[in-house]
Amino acid sequence: MAKVLVSMPSQMLKALDKLVSEGFYASRSEAIRDALRLLFQSQEEAPEPPQGGEVMDFLGTMGEPKDFSYS
């Protein structure tokens, strides 16, 4: 399995660690993989993007990043 370095705000990391410490996930990695699965599933339900076979076509369907507060 490949490793990826992810940067995130400290409040988001605290929220992630809370999910792990409360037993919702076994690890940070498991929680992040689950979040990505949900993202990909939501994209499958979105209208089909134009077929171009490019990575940017896929990323373009994701829309702008959303600012969530984890305070």
All heavy atoms as a GROMACS GRO file, in nm:
protein
  548
    1MET      N    1   0.085  -0.117   0.000
    1MET     CA    2   0.000   0.000   0.000
    1MET      C    3   0.090   0.124   0.000
    1MET      O    4   0.188   0.129   0.074
    1MET     CB    5  -0.090  -0.002   0.125
    1MET     CG    6  -0.202   0.096   0.120
    1MET     SD    7  -0.320   0.087   0.257
    1MET     CE    8  -0.384  -0.076   0.242
    2ALA      N    9   0.056   0.222  -0.080
    2ALA     CA   10   0.135   0.345  -0.089
    2ALA      C   11   0.107   0.434   0.032
    2ALA      O   12  -0.001   0.430   0.090
    2ALA     CB   13   0.100   0.419  -0.217
    3LYS      N   14   0.206   0.513   0.068
    3LYS     CA   15   0.190   0.610   0.177
    3LYS      C   16   0.178   0.748   0.117
    3LYS      O   17   0.242   0.781   0.018
    3LYS     CB   18   0.309   0.604   0.271
    3LYS     CG   19   0.315   0.476   0.349
    3LYS     CD   20   0.427   0.480   0.450
    3LYS     CE   21   0.428   0.348   0.526
    3LYS     NZ   22   0.519   0.354   0.640
    4VAL      N   23   0.095   0.832   0.182
    4VAL     CA   24   0.072   0.968   0.138
    4VAL      C   25   0.083   1.060   0.259
    4VAL      O   26   0.025   1.030   0.364
    4VAL     CB   27  -0.069   0.983   0.074
    4VAL    CG1   28  -0.097   1.126   0.035
    4VAL    CG2   29  -0.083   0.889  -0.044
    5LEU      N   30   0.154   1.168   0.244
    5LEU     CA   31   0.164   1.268   0.350
    5LEU      C   32   0.051   1.367   0.332
    5LEU      O   33   0.033   1.423   0.224
    5LEU     CB   34   0.300   1.340   0.341
    5LEU     CG   35   0.323   1.451   0.442
    5LEU    CD1   36   0.327   1.394   0.584
    5LEU    CD2   37   0.455   1.520   0.410
    6VAL      N   38  -0.027   1.389   0.439
    6VAL     CA   39  -0.142   1.479   0.432
    6VAL      C   40  -0.125   1.588   0.537
    6VAL      O   41  -0.100   1.558   0.654
    6VAL     CB   42  -0.273   1.403   0.459
    6VAL    CG1   43  -0.391   1.498   0.459
    6VAL    CG2   44  -0.293   1.292   0.357
    7SER      N   45  -0.138   1.712   0.495
    7SER     CA   46  -0.136   1.825   0.588
    7SER      C   47  -0.279   1.866   0.616
    7SER      O   48  -0.363   1.866   0.527
    7SER     CB   49  -0.060   1.943   0.527
    7SER     OG   50   0.073   1.907   0.501
    8MET      N   51  -0.307   1.899   0.744
    8MET     CA   52  -0.440   1.944   0.780
    8MET      C   53  -0.432   2.037   0.901
    8MET      O   54  -0.335   2.030   0.977
    8MET     CB   55  -0.532   1.825   0.809
    8MET     CG   56  -0.495   1.741   0.928
    8MET     SD   57  -0.606   1.601   0.956
    8MET     CE   58  -0.568   1.497   0.818
    9PRO      N   59  -0.532   2.119   0.919
    9PRO     CA   60  -0.535   2.207   1.036
    9PRO      C   61  -0.539   2.124   1.165
    9PRO      O   62  -0.593   2.014   1.167
    9PRO     CB   63  -0.664   2.287   1.019
    9PRO     CG   64  -0.704   2.270   0.877
    9PRO     CD   65  -0.647   2.140   0.831
   10SER      N   66  -0.481   2.179   1.270
   10SER     CA   67  -0.474   2.105   1.397
   10SER      C   68  -0.613   2.068   1.450
   10SER      O   69  -0.631   1.961   1.508
   10SER     CB   70  -0.396   2.184   1.502
   10SER     OG   71  -0.458   2.308   1.529
   11GLN      N   72  -0.712   2.154   1.428
   11GLN     CA   73  -0.848   2.124   1.474
   11GLN      C   74  -0.904   2.001   1.403
   11GLN      O   75  -0.974   1.920   1.461
   11GLN     CB   76  -0.940   2.243   1.454
   11GLN     CG   77  -0.902   2.360   1.541
   11GLN     CD   78  -0.973   2.486   1.497
   11GLN    OE1   79  -0.983   2.513   1.378
   11GLN    NE2   80  -1.020   2.564   1.593
   12MET      N   81  -0.874   1.987   1.274
   12MET     CA   82  -0.920   1.872   1.199
   12MET      C   83  -0.851   1.745   1.248
   12MET      O   84  -0.914   1.640   1.263
   12MET     CB   85  -0.893   1.892   1.049
   12MET     CG   86  -0.955   1.788   0.960
   12MET     SD   87  -0.922   1.815   0.784
   12MET     CE   88  -1.017   1.961   0.752
   13LEU      N   89  -0.722   1.755   1.278
   13LEU     CA   90  -0.647   1.641   1.330
   13LEU      C   91  -0.702   1.599   1.466
   13LEU      O   92  -0.717   1.480   1.493
   13LEU     CB   93  -0.498   1.674   1.340
   13LEU     CG   94  -0.409   1.562   1.390
   13LEU    CD1   95  -0.420   1.439   1.299
   13LEU    CD2   96  -0.266   1.610   1.400
   14LYS      N   97  -0.736   1.695   1.550
   14LYS     CA   98  -0.795   1.663   1.681
   14LYS      C   99  -0.928   1.590   1.664
   14LYS      O  100  -0.957   1.493   1.734
   14LYS     CB  101  -0.815   1.789   1.765
   14LYS     CG  102  -0.688   1.847   1.818
   14LYS     CD  103  -0.714   1.975   1.896
   14LYS     CE  104  -0.585   2.042   1.936
   14LYS     NZ  105  -0.608   2.169   2.005
   15ALA      N  106  -1.009   1.635   1.568
   15ALA     CA  107  -1.138   1.569   1.542
   15ALA      C  108  -1.115   1.427   1.490
   15ALA      O  109  -1.186   1.333   1.529
   15ALA     CB  110  -1.219   1.651   1.442
   16LEU      N  111  -1.015   1.410   1.405
   16LEU     CA  112  -0.981   1.279   1.352
   16LEU      C  113  -0.935   1.186   1.464
   16LEU      O  114  -0.980   1.073   1.476
   16LEU     CB  115  -0.872   1.294   1.245
   16LEU     CG  116  -0.820   1.168   1.179
   16LEU    CD1  117  -0.931   1.097   1.102
   16LEU    CD2  118  -0.705   1.203   1.087
   17ASP      N  119  -0.846   1.238   1.550
   17ASP     CA  120  -0.797   1.158   1.662
   17ASP      C  121  -0.908   1.121   1.759
   17ASP      O  122  -0.907   1.014   1.819
   17ASP     CB  123  -0.684   1.232   1.734
   17ASP     CG  124  -0.555   1.231   1.656
   17ASP    OD1  125  -0.539   1.145   1.566
   17ASP    OD2  126  -0.469   1.316   1.685
   18LYS      N  127  -1.005   1.209   1.775
   18LYS     CA  128  -1.118   1.179   1.863
   18LYS      C  129  -1.199   1.061   1.809
   18LYS      O  130  -1.239   0.973   1.885
   18LYS     CB  131  -1.207   1.303   1.877
   18LYS     CG  132  -1.320   1.284   1.975
   18LYS     CD  133  -1.399   1.412   1.996
   18LYS     CE  134  -1.512   1.385   2.094
   18LYS     NZ  135  -1.596   1.502   2.114
   19LEU      N  136  -1.221   1.057   1.677
   19LEU     CA  137  -1.292   0.944   1.617
   19LEU      C  138  -1.217   0.814   1.642
   19LEU      O  139  -1.277   0.710   1.671
   19LEU     CB  140  -1.309   0.965   1.467
   19LEU     CG  141  -1.406   1.074   1.423
   19LEU    CD1  142  -1.400   1.093   1.272
   19LEU    CD2  143  -1.548   1.040   1.467
   20VAL      N  144  -1.084   0.819   1.633
   20VAL     CA  145  -1.003   0.700   1.657
   20VAL      C  146  -1.007   0.661   1.804
   20VAL      O  147  -1.030   0.544   1.838
   20VAL     CB  148  -0.857   0.722   1.609
   20VAL    CG1  149  -0.769   0.605   1.648
   20VAL    CG2  150  -0.853   0.745   1.458
   21SER      N  151  -0.990   0.758   1.893
   21SER     CA  152  -0.987   0.726   2.037
   21SER      C  153  -1.122   0.676   2.088
   21SER      O  154  -1.127   0.598   2.183
   21SER     CB  155  -0.941   0.848   2.118
   21SER     OG  156  -1.039   0.950   2.116
   22GLU      N  157  -1.230   0.718   2.022
   22GLU     CA  158  -1.364   0.673   2.062
   22GLU      C  159  -1.401   0.540   1.998
   22GLU      O  160  -1.510   0.488   2.020
   22GLU     CB  161  -1.468   0.780   2.030
   22GLU     CG  162  -1.453   0.903   2.118
   22GLU     CD  163  -1.552   1.013   2.086
   22GLU    OE1  164  -1.628   1.001   1.986
   22GLU    OE2  165  -1.554   1.112   2.160
   23GLY      N  166  -1.311   0.486   1.916
   23GLY     CA  167  -1.332   0.354   1.860
   23GLY      C  168  -1.410   0.348   1.730
   23GLY      O  169  -1.446   0.240   1.685
   24PHE      N  170  -1.438   0.464   1.671
   24PHE     CA  171  -1.509   0.462   1.543
   24PHE      C  172  -1.419   0.406   1.432
   24PHE      O  173  -1.468   0.348   1.337
   24PHE     CB  174  -1.556   0.604   1.505
   24PHE     CG  175  -1.669   0.653   1.591
   24PHE    CD1  176  -1.644   0.740   1.696
   24PHE    CD2  177  -1.799   0.611   1.568
   24PHE    CE1  178  -1.748   0.786   1.775
   24PHE    CE2  179  -1.903   0.656   1.646
   24PHE     CZ  180  -1.878   0.743   1.750
   25TYR      N  181  -1.288   0.429   1.446
   25TYR     CA  182  -1.190   0.379   1.350
   25TYR      C  183  -1.071   0.324   1.427
   25TYR      O  184  -1.040   0.370   1.536
   25TYR     CB  185  -1.144   0.489   1.254
   25TYR     CG  186  -1.253   0.540   1.165
   25TYR    CD1  187  -1.323   0.655   1.194
   25TYR    CD2  188  -1.287   0.469   1.049
   25TYR    CE1  189  -1.426   0.700   1.111
   25TYR    CE2  190  -1.390   0.513   0.967
   25TYR     CZ  191  -1.458   0.628   0.999
   25TYR     OH  192  -1.559   0.671   0.917
   26ALA      N  193  -1.003   0.227   1.365
   26ALA     CA  194  -0.885   0.168   1.428
   26ALA      C  195  -0.763   0.258   1.417
   26ALA      O  196  -0.672   0.248   1.499
   26ALA     CB  197  -0.856   0.032   1.365
   27SER      N  198  -0.761   0.345   1.316
   27SER     CA  199  -0.644   0.431   1.295
   27SER      C  200  -0.684   0.554   1.214
   27SER      O  201  -0.793   0.559   1.155
   27SER     CB  202  -0.536   0.354   1.218
   27SER     OG  203  -0.582   0.325   1.087
   28ARG      N  204  -0.594   0.650   1.212
   28ARG     CA  205  -0.615   0.768   1.128
   28ARG      C  206  -0.629   0.726   0.982
   28ARG      O  207  -0.714   0.777   0.910
   28ARG     CB  208  -0.496   0.864   1.140
   28ARG     CG  209  -0.485   0.936   1.271
   28ARG     CD  210  -0.357   1.015   1.274
   28ARG     NE  211  -0.345   1.098   1.393
   28ARG     CZ  212  -0.236   1.165   1.424
   28ARG    NH1  213  -0.129   1.159   1.346
   28ARG    NH2  214  -0.233   1.239   1.534
   29SER      N  215  -0.543   0.635   0.940
   29SER     CA  216  -0.544   0.591   0.799
   29SER      C  217  -0.679   0.532   0.761
   29SER      O  218  -0.732   0.559   0.653
   29SER     CB  219  -0.434   0.489   0.774
   29SER     OG  220  -0.308   0.550   0.785
   30GLU      N  221  -0.735   0.450   0.850
   30GLU     CA  222  -0.864   0.389   0.820
   30GLU      C  223  -0.972   0.496   0.807
   30GLU      O  224  -1.056   0.490   0.718
   30GLU     CB  225  -0.902   0.289   0.930
   30GLU     CG  226  -1.032   0.217   0.902
   30GLU     CD  227  -1.072   0.123   1.014
   30GLU    OE1  228  -0.984   0.057   1.072
   30GLU    OE2  229  -1.193   0.116   1.043
   31ALA      N  230  -0.970   0.595   0.894
   31ALA     CA  231  -1.069   0.702   0.888
   31ALA      C  232  -1.056   0.782   0.759
   31ALA      O  233  -1.156   0.814   0.694
   31ALA     CB  234  -1.053   0.794   1.010
   32ILE      N  235  -0.933   0.813   0.719
   32ILE     CA  236  -0.911   0.889   0.596
   32ILE      C  237  -0.952   0.808   0.474
   32ILE      O  238  -1.015   0.860   0.382
   32ILE     CB  239  -0.766   0.938   0.588
   32ILE    CG1  240  -0.740   1.041   0.699
   32ILE    CG2  241  -0.734   0.995   0.451
   32ILE    CD1  242  -0.595   1.076   0.721
   33ARG      N  243  -0.920   0.679   0.473
   33ARG     CA  244  -0.964   0.594   0.361
   33ARG      C  245  -1.115   0.591   0.351
   33ARG      O  246  -1.172   0.597   0.241
   33ARG     CB  247  -0.908   0.452   0.376
   33ARG     CG  248  -0.762   0.440   0.339
   33ARG     CD  249  -0.718   0.295   0.328
   33ARG     NE  250  -0.729   0.223   0.454
   33ARG     CZ  251  -0.630   0.211   0.543
   33ARG    NH1  252  -0.513   0.266   0.520
   33ARG    NH2  253  -0.650   0.143   0.654
   34ASP      N  254  -1.183   0.582   0.466
   34ASP     CA  255  -1.330   0.581   0.466
   34ASP      C  256  -1.385   0.714   0.413
   34ASP      O  257  -1.480   0.715   0.335
   34ASP     CB  258  -1.383   0.552   0.606
   34ASP     CG  259  -1.530   0.518   0.606
   34ASP    OD1  260  -1.575   0.444   0.516
   34ASP    OD2  261  -1.602   0.563   0.698
   35ALA      N  262  -1.323   0.824   0.453
   35ALA     CA  263  -1.367   0.956   0.403
   35ALA      C  264  -1.350   0.964   0.252
   35ALA      O  265  -1.438   1.016   0.181
   35ALA     CB  266  -1.288   1.066   0.472
   36LEU      N  267  -1.240   0.912   0.201
   36LEU     CA  268  -1.219   0.912   0.056
   36LEU      C  269  -1.319   0.823  -0.016
   36LEU      O  270  -1.368   0.858  -0.124
   36LEU     CB  271  -1.076   0.870   0.023
   36LEU     CG  272  -0.970   0.974   0.057
   36LEU    CD1  273  -0.830   0.916   0.042
   36LEU    CD2  274  -0.986   1.097  -0.029
   37ARG      N  275  -1.351   0.707   0.043
   37ARG     CA  276  -1.454   0.620  -0.017
   37ARG      C  277  -1.586   0.695  -0.029
   37ARG      O  278  -1.654   0.689  -0.131
   37ARG     CB  279  -1.473   0.493   0.066
   37ARG     CG  280  -1.375   0.384   0.035
   37ARG     CD  281  -1.415   0.253   0.101
   37ARG     NE  282  -1.400   0.257   0.245
   37ARG     CZ  283  -1.287   0.230   0.311
   37ARG    NH1  284  -1.178   0.197   0.245
   37ARG    NH2  285  -1.284   0.234   0.442
   38LEU      N  286  -1.624   0.768   0.077
   38LEU     CA  287  -1.748   0.846   0.073
   38LEU      C  288  -1.742   0.955  -0.033
   38LEU      O  289  -1.840   0.978  -0.105
   38LEU     CB  290  -1.775   0.908   0.211
   38LEU     CG  291  -1.812   0.810   0.321
   38LEU    CD1  292  -1.816   0.882   0.456
   38LEU    CD2  293  -1.945   0.743   0.292
   39LEU      N  294  -1.628   1.020  -0.046
   39LEU     CA  295  -1.611   1.121  -0.150
   39LEU      C  296  -1.627   1.061  -0.288
   39LEU      O  297  -1.700   1.113  -0.373
   39LEU     CB  298  -1.474   1.188  -0.138
   39LEU     CG  299  -1.437   1.284  -0.250
   39LEU    CD1  300  -1.528   1.406  -0.249
   39LEU    CD2  301  -1.292   1.326  -0.238
   40PHE      N  302  -1.562   0.948  -0.312
   40PHE     CA  303  -1.570   0.883  -0.443
   40PHE      C  304  -1.712   0.835  -0.472
   40PHE      O  305  -1.759   0.846  -0.584
   40PHE     CB  306  -1.471   0.767  -0.453
   40PHE     CG  307  -1.327   0.809  -0.440
   40PHE    CD1  308  -1.235   0.726  -0.381
   40PHE    CD2  309  -1.284   0.932  -0.487
   40PHE    CE1  310  -1.102   0.762  -0.369
   40PHE    CE2  311  -1.151   0.972  -0.476
   40PHE     CZ  312  -1.060   0.886  -0.418
   41GLN      N  313  -1.781   0.784  -0.371
   41GLN     CA  314  -1.920   0.741  -0.390
   41GLN      C  315  -2.008   0.860  -0.426
   41GLN      O  316  -2.094   0.849  -0.512
   41GLN     CB  317  -1.973   0.674  -0.264
   41GLN     CG  318  -1.920   0.536  -0.242
   41GLN     CD  319  -1.962   0.478  -0.108
   41GLN    OE1  320  -2.024   0.546  -0.025
   41GLN    NE2  321  -1.928   0.353  -0.085
   42SER      N  322  -1.986   0.974  -0.361
   42SER     CA  323  -2.068   1.091  -0.392
   42SER      C  324  -2.041   1.140  -0.534
   42SER      O  325  -2.131   1.192  -0.599
   42SER     CB  326  -2.042   1.203  -0.291
   42SER     OG  327  -1.916   1.263  -0.312
   43GLN      N  328  -1.918   1.120  -0.583
   43GLN     CA  329  -1.886   1.160  -0.719
   43GLN      C  330  -1.950   1.067  -0.820
   43GLN      O  331  -1.983   1.109  -0.930
   43GLN     CB  332  -1.734   1.164  -0.739
   43GLN     CG  333  -1.665   1.270  -0.658
   43GLN     CD  334  -1.719   1.409  -0.684
   43GLN    OE1  335  -1.728   1.452  -0.797
   43GLN    NE2  336  -1.757   1.478  -0.579
   44GLU      N  337  -1.968   0.941  -0.784
   44GLU     CA  338  -2.035   0.846  -0.873
   44GLU      C  339  -2.181   0.885  -0.894
   44GLU      O  340  -2.238   0.858  -0.998
   44GLU     CB  341  -2.027   0.705  -0.816
   44GLU     CG  342  -1.889   0.645  -0.823
   44GLU     CD  343  -1.879   0.511  -0.754
   44GLU    OE1  344  -1.982   0.462  -0.703
   44GLU    OE2  345  -1.769   0.455  -0.749
   45GLU      N  346  -2.240   0.949  -0.793
   45GLU     CA  347  -2.381   0.990  -0.802
   45GLU      C  348  -2.396   1.122  -0.877
   45GLU      O  349  -2.506   1.159  -0.914
   45GLU     CB  350  -2.439   1.002  -0.661
   45GLU     CG  351  -2.440   0.869  -0.588
   45GLU     CD  352  -2.466   0.883  -0.439
   45GLU    OE1  353  -2.490   0.996  -0.392
   45GLU    OE2  354  -2.460   0.780  -0.370
   46ALA      N  355  -2.285   1.194  -0.898
   46ALA     CA  356  -2.289   1.322  -0.970
   46ALA      C  357  -2.305   1.296  -1.119
   46ALA      O  358  -2.277   1.187  -1.167
   46ALA     CB  359  -2.161   1.400  -0.942
   47PRO      N  360  -2.348   1.397  -1.194
   47PRO     CA  361  -2.358   1.381  -1.339
   47PRO      C  362  -2.223   1.343  -1.398
   47PRO      O  363  -2.118   1.381  -1.347
   47PRO     CB  364  -2.401   1.520  -1.388
   47PRO     CG  365  -2.455   1.590  -1.269
   47PRO     CD  366  -2.390   1.528  -1.149
   48GLU      N  367  -2.227   1.268  -1.506
   48GLU     CA  368  -2.105   1.220  -1.572
   48GLU      C  369  -2.024   1.338  -1.628
   48GLU      O  370  -2.080   1.423  -1.698
   48GLU     CB  371  -2.140   1.127  -1.688
   48GLU     CG  372  -2.185   0.990  -1.642
   48GLU     CD  373  -2.070   0.910  -1.582
   48GLU    OE1  374  -1.958   0.914  -1.637
   48GLU    OE2  375  -2.093   0.845  -1.479
   49PRO      N  376  -1.894   1.342  -1.598
   49PRO     CA  377  -1.809   1.445  -1.659
   49PRO      C  378  -1.778   1.407  -1.803
   49PRO      O  379  -1.793   1.291  -1.841
   49PRO     CB  380  -1.682   1.440  -1.574
   49PRO     CG  381  -1.678   1.300  -1.523
   49PRO     CD  382  -1.822   1.257  -1.507
   50PRO      N  383  -1.735   1.504  -1.883
   50PRO     CA  384  -1.695   1.471  -2.021
   50PRO      C  385  -1.584   1.368  -2.020
   50PRO      O  386  -1.496   1.371  -1.933
   50PRO     CB  387  -1.645   1.604  -2.077
   50PRO     CG  388  -1.689   1.709  -1.981
   50PRO     CD  389  -1.718   1.643  -1.851
   51GLN      N  390  -1.586   1.275  -2.113
   51GLN     CA  391  -1.486   1.170  -2.119
   51GLN      C  392  -1.360   1.223  -2.185
   51GLN      O  393  -1.361   1.262  -2.299
   51GLN     CB  394  -1.539   1.049  -2.198
   51GLN     CG  395  -1.659   0.984  -2.133
   51GLN     CD  396  -1.627   0.928  -1.995
   51GLN    OE1  397  -1.522   0.869  -1.973
   51GLN    NE2  398  -1.717   0.946  -1.901
   52GLY      N  399  -1.251   1.224  -2.108
   52GLY     CA  400  -1.125   1.270  -2.164
   52GLY      C  401  -1.011   1.183  -2.118
   52GLY      O  402  -0.901   1.192  -2.168
   53GLY      N  403  -1.038   1.100  -2.017
   53GLY     CA  404  -0.937   1.010  -1.967
   53GLY      C  405  -0.827   1.079  -1.890
   53GLY      O  406  -0.726   1.019  -1.856
   54GLU      N  407  -0.842   1.204  -1.859
   54GLU     CA  408  -0.740   1.279  -1.788
   54GLU      C  409  -0.772   1.281  -1.638
   54GLU      O  410  -0.887   1.284  -1.598
   54GLU     CB  411  -0.732   1.423  -1.839
   54GLU     CG  412  -0.693   1.434  -1.983
   54GLU     CD  413  -0.548   1.394  -2.007
   54GLU    OE1  414  -0.464   1.417  -1.919
   54GLU    OE2  415  -0.522   1.338  -2.114
   55VAL      N  416  -0.667   1.284  -1.559
   55VAL     CA  417  -0.685   1.294  -1.414
   55VAL      C  418  -0.758   1.422  -1.380
   55VAL      O  419  -0.844   1.426  -1.293
   55VAL     CB  420  -0.548   1.289  -1.342
   55VAL    CG1  421  -0.563   1.319  -1.195
   55VAL    CG2  422  -0.483   1.153  -1.362
   56MET      N  423  -0.729   1.530  -1.452
   56MET     CA  424  -0.793   1.657  -1.423
   56MET      C  425  -0.943   1.652  -1.448
   56MET      O  426  -1.018   1.724  -1.384
   56MET     CB  427  -0.729   1.770  -1.504
   56MET     CG  428  -0.586   1.800  -1.463
   56MET     SD  429  -0.562   1.827  -1.284
   56MET     CE  430  -0.652   1.979  -1.262
   57ASP      N  431  -0.988   1.568  -1.540
   57ASP     CA  432  -1.133   1.551  -1.560
   57ASP      C  433  -1.196   1.502  -1.431
   57ASP      O  434  -1.301   1.550  -1.389
   57ASP     CB  435  -1.162   1.452  -1.672
   57ASP     CG  436  -1.128   1.508  -1.808
   57ASP    OD1  437  -1.110   1.630  -1.820
   57ASP    OD2  438  -1.121   1.427  -1.903
   58PHE      N  439  -1.132   1.405  -1.368
   58PHE     CA  440  -1.184   1.351  -1.243
   58PHE      C  441  -1.180   1.457  -1.134
   58PHE      O  442  -1.277   1.478  -1.062
   58PHE     CB  443  -1.105   1.228  -1.200
   58PHE     CG  444  -1.145   1.178  -1.065
   58PHE    CD1  445  -1.264   1.111  -1.047
   58PHE    CD2  446  -1.064   1.200  -0.955
   58PHE    CE1  447  -1.302   1.066  -0.922
   58PHE    CE2  448  -1.101   1.155  -0.830
   58PHE     CZ  449  -1.220   1.088  -0.814
   59LEU      N  450  -1.068   1.527  -1.122
   59LEU     CA  451  -1.055   1.627  -1.017
   59LEU      C  452  -1.152   1.742  -1.038
   59LEU      O  453  -1.203   1.799  -0.942
   59LEU     CB  454  -0.912   1.679  -1.010
   59LEU     CG  455  -0.807   1.577  -0.968
   59LEU    CD1  456  -0.669   1.639  -0.975
   59LEU    CD2  457  -0.835   1.523  -0.830
   60GLY      N  458  -1.180   1.774  -1.163
   60GLY     CA  459  -1.272   1.883  -1.191
   60GLY      C  460  -1.413   1.857  -1.142
   60GLY      O  461  -1.487   1.949  -1.112
   61THR      N  462  -1.452   1.730  -1.132
   61THR     CA  463  -1.586   1.699  -1.084
   61THR      C  464  -1.598   1.713  -0.933
   61THR      O  465  -1.708   1.709  -0.879
   61THR     CB  466  -1.626   1.554  -1.122
   61THR    OG1  467  -1.541   1.463  -1.053
   61THR    CG2  468  -1.619   1.532  -1.271
   62MET      N  469  -1.485   1.732  -0.866
   62MET     CA  470  -1.488   1.737  -0.720
   62MET      C  471  -1.533   1.873  -0.668
   62MET      O  472  -1.573   1.885  -0.555
   62MET     CB  473  -1.350   1.702  -0.664
   62MET     CG  474  -1.311   1.559  -0.697
   62MET     SD  475  -1.144   1.520  -0.653
   62MET     CE  476  -1.162   1.492  -0.479
   63GLY      N  477  -1.527   1.976  -0.750
   63GLY     CA  478  -1.568   2.109  -0.707
   63GLY      C  479  -1.464   2.174  -0.619
   63GLY      O  480  -1.355   2.123  -0.597
   64GLU      N  481  -1.498   2.290  -0.567
   64GLU     CA  482  -1.407   2.366  -0.483
   64GLU      C  483  -1.398   2.304  -0.344
   64GLU      O  484  -1.496   2.249  -0.294
   64GLU     CB  485  -1.456   2.511  -0.471
   64GLU     CG  486  -1.450   2.588  -0.601
   64GLU     CD  487  -1.307   2.602  -0.652
   64GLU    OE1  488  -1.217   2.633  -0.571
   64GLU    OE2  489  -1.286   2.581  -0.772
   65PRO      N  490  -1.281   2.318  -0.278
   65PRO     CA  491  -1.270   2.268  -0.140
   65PRO      C  492  -1.368   2.343  -0.050
   65PRO      O  493  -1.396   2.460  -0.070
   65PRO     CB  494  -1.126   2.304  -0.102
   65PRO     CG  495  -1.056   2.326  -0.229
   65PRO     CD  496  -1.158   2.372  -0.328
   66LYS      N  497  -1.418   2.272   0.046
   66LYS     CA  498  -1.513   2.332   0.139
   66LYS      C  499  -1.442   2.359   0.270
   66LYS      O  500  -1.355   2.284   0.311
   66LYS     CB  501  -1.630   2.238   0.158
   66LYS     CG  502  -1.701   2.218   0.025
   66LYS     CD  503  -1.827   2.142   0.037
   66LYS     CE  504  -1.900   2.128  -0.093
   66LYS     NZ  505  -1.822   2.102  -0.212
   67ASP      N  506  -1.477   2.467   0.336
   67ASP     CA  507  -1.414   2.504   0.462
   67ASP      C  508  -1.504   2.458   0.576
   67ASP      O  509  -1.608   2.517   0.601
   67ASP     CB  510  -1.393   2.656   0.466
   67ASP     CG  511  -1.318   2.698   0.591
   67ASP    OD1  512  -1.256   2.613   0.657
   67ASP    OD2  513  -1.321   2.818   0.621
   68PHE      N  514  -1.464   2.351   0.644
   68PHE     CA  515  -1.540   2.300   0.755
   68PHE      C  516  -1.472   2.343   0.885
   68PHE      O  517  -1.351   2.339   0.896
   68PHE     CB  518  -1.547   2.146   0.752
   68PHE     CG  519  -1.625   2.094   0.635
   68PHE    CD1  520  -1.560   2.046   0.523
   68PHE    CD2  521  -1.763   2.095   0.637
   68PHE    CE1  522  -1.631   1.997   0.416
   68PHE    CE2  523  -1.834   2.048   0.529
   68PHE     CZ  524  -1.768   1.999   0.419
   69SER      N  525  -1.549   2.381   0.981
   69SER     CA  526  -1.493   2.419   1.111
   69SER      C  527  -1.498   2.298   1.203
   69SER      O  528  -1.602   2.234   1.220
   69SER     CB  529  -1.576   2.533   1.171
   69SER     OG  530  -1.531   2.560   1.300
   70TYR      N  531  -1.386   2.265   1.262
   70TYR     CA  532  -1.377   2.151   1.354
   70TYR      C  533  -1.343   2.200   1.494
   70TYR      O  534  -1.260   2.147   1.562
   70TYR     CB  535  -1.271   2.052   1.305
   70TYR     CG  536  -1.312   1.983   1.179
   70TYR    CD1  537  -1.274   2.033   1.056
   70TYR    CD2  538  -1.391   1.870   1.182
   70TYR    CE1  539  -1.314   1.972   0.940
   70TYR    CE2  540  -1.430   1.807   1.066
   70TYR     CZ  541  -1.391   1.860   0.947
   70TYR     OH  542  -1.431   1.797   0.831
   71SER      N  543  -1.410   2.306   1.535
   71SER     CA  544  -1.380   2.359   1.667
   71SER      C  545  -1.465   2.294   1.773
   71SER      O  546  -1.561   2.230   1.751
   71SER     CB  547  -1.401   2.509   1.668
   71SER     OG  548  -1.531   2.542   1.622
   0.00000   0.00000   0.00000
